[in-house]
Amino acid sequence: MNQSTNRQDRPNTVPWPPIIFAGAVAAAVILGHVYPLGGVLPSGTALRCVGAVILFTGIGFDVAAMREMRRHRANILPHRAATALVTSGPFALSRNPIYLGNTLVLTGAALLFGSLWLLLAVAAAVPAVSVLAIRREEAHLAAQFGDAWTAYAERTPRWIRLRF
C-alpha cells in the first residue's frame, strides 16, 4: 500500500485535537504570564463552583465516550482509521463527545481558575478542531460506514443539542 492510499484510509495524518487543545492551554498560560488579565473575570466561590461542575461534566463525557468506544472495540486515535461506528452512550447526544468533553474541561478550568486567556483559547480551539479534525473525520466515517453514518449524522448533532 502506498502512502497516498494509506492517508485516504484514515481521517488525519496528525492527531489534531489533542495538539489543538494542548496548544490552547499552552497559549493561555504563556499569554497569562506575558500579559496578565487579572480581575477581568468575576471571581468568587460561585464562579469556581460552576467551573468545577463544568470541568467534571467534561471529564464525565470523556470517560464515558472512551468506555463506549472500548466496549465497541472502536479505534480512539484521531489519526487512525475508524473500526466501528459508535452511536450509543454519549455518542447518542453528540457525534464528538470526547471533543465536547475536552471543551467542557477547559471551559470549566477557565472559570475555576478565573482565566480569561483560557476561555479565549477554548473559543479559538473549538473552530480549529472543527476544521482540522471533525470535518475530515466525518468524511472518513461517511466513506467507511455509508448509510449508517448518514442516518446517525442526521439524528445526532455534531456538538450537542440542548433542549429546554
Secondary structure as GFF3:
##gff-version 3
##sequence-region A 1 164
A	DSSP	alpha_helix	3	8	.	.	.	ID=ss1
A	DSSP	alpha_helix	16	34	.	.	.	ID=ss2
A	DSSP	alpha_helix	45	71	.	.	.	ID=ss3
A	DSSP	three_ten_helix	89	92	.	.	.	ID=ss4
A	DSSP	alpha_helix	97	113	.	.	.	ID=ss5
A	DSSP	alpha_helix	116	129	.	.	.	ID=ss6
A	DSSP	pi_helix	130	134	.	.	.	ID=ss7
A	DSSP	alpha_helix	135	155	.	.	.	ID=ss8
###
